[in-house]
Amino acid sequence: MDSISRFSGRAEHYEAARPAYAHALLQRLDQDCHLPTAAIADVGSGTGKLSRQLLEQGSQVFGVEPNQDMRQAAERSLATCPRFHSVNGTAEHTTLDSGSVDLVTAAQAFHWFQPDAFLQECRRILRPGGSVALIWNLRDMGAPVNQAWADLCRRYCPDFQGFTNGLMPNDPHIRGFFPGECRYCAFPHPLYYDWEGFLRRCLSSSFSLREGDGKFRSYQDELAALFQKFARQGVLELPNETVAYLGSV
């Protein structure tokens, strides 16, 4: 399954259970790019999780998303904001005008892109002095709950290669995207879920089994057992941080 179609049918779970990003990230982006006056290409924008936060800062946001289910979910949830523009495009071909944006963001998405082609597209659409921000929510893999979750995924999900495709904190492969220096920032951002939210978070992942798959019932039962083991008073805390790589191209 290609990187676009693998999220088809997951938009509802994604919108309901995927987290936003640490507010401290928005503060950092505002310091660098003055968000209230910025035009931003949010590439691989999905259901609009980061786009919404950027819009709340006053930015003009072009949500570039190739998956129809995800893009339409963003269009519905952000329909009342005139500064949001939904774009049917890819990271390698956004369809945006040359020199039209001040900042390119990619949240929870860059690991699906073709880096060289995306780099050239960033250079084309950015205005002089513009920047790129590559952003993720990363689980703290030192936490027992996240280790147990990863072990469960390895046993049940054939496409599982590690959370966020095995991305590591301050990953040299991501740093290598930037021709010059990039700044790495990490902001604590623990996540909290009730059982329904945790299940939907799991089902939003590209590698997750879907209802109807052969081992789905056992998969769901083991997720429930993991939740019961680690939750406190019906709430599961997942140690997590928002990380960003900021630089020019």
N, C-alpha and C positions, 0 to 999 in steps of 0.2 A: 504494500500500500504506500502511495507517495505521501510526501509531507503535507500536501494540501488536503487530500481526501481523508486522511486518517482522523481528522477532527469532525468529519460529517457525522451528524447524529449525536454529538456530545455537547452542543451549544447550550442546551437547557441546564445540564449539570454544571458546565463551565461557568455560566452566568450566576447560578445559584450559590456555588461553593468555592470558586477560585478566589483567593484573597486579593485585595488591593496591595499597594506598596507603601513602605514606611513613609510617614509624613516628612521625616528628615531628608529623604531623597528629594522631595519637591522643593524643600528649602534650599538644598544644594543647587538644584537646577535653576532656581530663581536667582541665586547669587551669580551664576555663570551666564545665564541667558535672559534675565529679566522677563519672566514668563508672561506677565500681563500684556506685553507688546510683541510676543514671539509668534511666528507662524511655524507650526511643528508638523512634520510628517511622522506619524506614529505607525511604523511599518510592522506588519503582522499583528495588527491591533486586536484581532479576535473579537470578543464581545464588548470591547471598549473599557476594560478595567483601568488601564493607565490613561486612556483618552479622557475618561470622566474626571480623573484627578487633575489632569492638565487643564481641562476646561474650567474647573473650579478655581484655577489660578488666573483665569482671564485669557488664556491662550486661544489662538485660532488653530484648530486641529484637523488635519487630514488623516483620517483613519484608513490606512491602506491594508486591505485584507482580501486574499484570494478565495477563501472558503465561503461559499454562499450562506450556509447555516450560521456561521459565526458572524459574518458581516450583517446579515439581516437582524440578528439579535442585538447588535450594537445600534443599528438604525432604529429599532423599536425603543430601546432604553434611553437613547440620547435624542429622540425625535424633537424634544422641546428646546433644544439648544441650537440656535442659528449659527454658532461658531464651529459646529461639528460638520465635517464634510466627509461622507462615506465614499470610498474609492475602491473600485474593483481592480486591484493591481497586485503585483508580486513585489518582493524585495528587489528582484533583479530588473523589474520593469514596472515602476510605480505608476506611470502615465502622468505624473505631475510635471509642471512646466520647469524648464531649466532655471536655476537661480531663484526658486520660489519660496524656500523655507530657511529659517534660521537654525533649526535644530532637527535632527533625525533621532527618533527614539525607537528602540526595539525591545519590548518587554516580554520575557519568557518566549522568545521567538528566534533569536539569531542562530541558535544551533540547528535550525531547519534551513538556513539560507545557503546559497552558493557564495562564499565570502568574496571572491575576486569580483564577481559581477555586481554584488551588492556595494562593494567599495566604489566601483565606477559610477554606480547610480547615485550614491551619496554625493560624490564629487559633482555630479551633474546638477542635482536639484538644490544643493546648498548654496546660499549666498556667501560671498567672501567673508571669512571669519566665522563661519558656521561650525557647529560641533555635532558629534554623534555620541549618544548615550546608549550603551548596551546594558540591559537591566534584567535581573532575575530575583525571585524569591528562592533562596537556597535553604534546605533543611540542614540543621546541625547534625551531622552524622556521628557525632560523639554521644548523642542522646540515645538511650536504650529503646525508646519508642520508635524512633526513626530507623534504627538498626533492625528491629523486629519487623517493621513495615517493609523494609527493603528485602529481608529474607523471605517474607510471604510472597512478595511480587516475583522474586526469582523462581519460586516454586510453581507459580500459577501462570505467569504472563510470559509467553515465549519472546515477545518483543522488548522485554525489560532489559535495559543496558545500564541501569543505575538511574536514580532520579535526575531529571534534566539531562538525559543522555550521558550521565557520568561526569557532568561539569564539576570542576573542583573550585574551591575558593581561590581567588586571585589566579585564575587559570592561565598559564602561559599561552595556550592556543588562542584564547580570546585577546590577550594583550598583543599577540602577533598580527591581529587584524589591523591595528593602527600603525601607519608608517613611521610615526614618531612616538613621543611619550604619550602615555595615557595615565589618568589618575584612577586608582582603584579605591572605591568607598564601600564601606559596609556599615549597615545600620540595624541594630536589634529590632526584630519584628516578630515576636512569638504569635502563633496562631491558635485559635480556640474553636473547637467544634463540639456540637452535640452529635449523637449517633447519626441522625439523618444527614447532617452537614458533612460529617466525615465520610460516610458512604458515597455521597454525591461528589465529594472531592476526589475520592479514589476513581470513580467512574468517569470523571472528566479527563483523566490522563490518556494520552495517545496509546499507551501500551496496555491499558486495562482490558480485562475480559468484559464482554458485553452480556447483558441479559439474553439468554438463549444459547450462549456458548456452553459446551459440554460440561465444563467444570465450574460453571458460574455459581451454582448453589453452594458448593463447598468453599469456593473463594469468598463469597459473602459471609458464610458462617465463620470462617477464620478471621475475617476483618472484624466481625462482631466480637469474637473472643479477644482479639487484640484491643479493641476499644474498651471492653469490660476490664481487662487487666490493667490498663494504664490510665483510664479516666478517673477523675475524682469528682464525686457528686454530679455525675452525668455530663461532665465537661472534660474533653481531651485537650491537653496543651501540647502543641507541636513546636519544639524549639526551632527557630527559623530566623534568618536575617535577610534583608533586602540588600543586594550588592549591585554596584554599577561600575562600569568602565567608561570614563569620560575622556574624550580627546577630539582632535581635529584630524581630517583626512586629506 
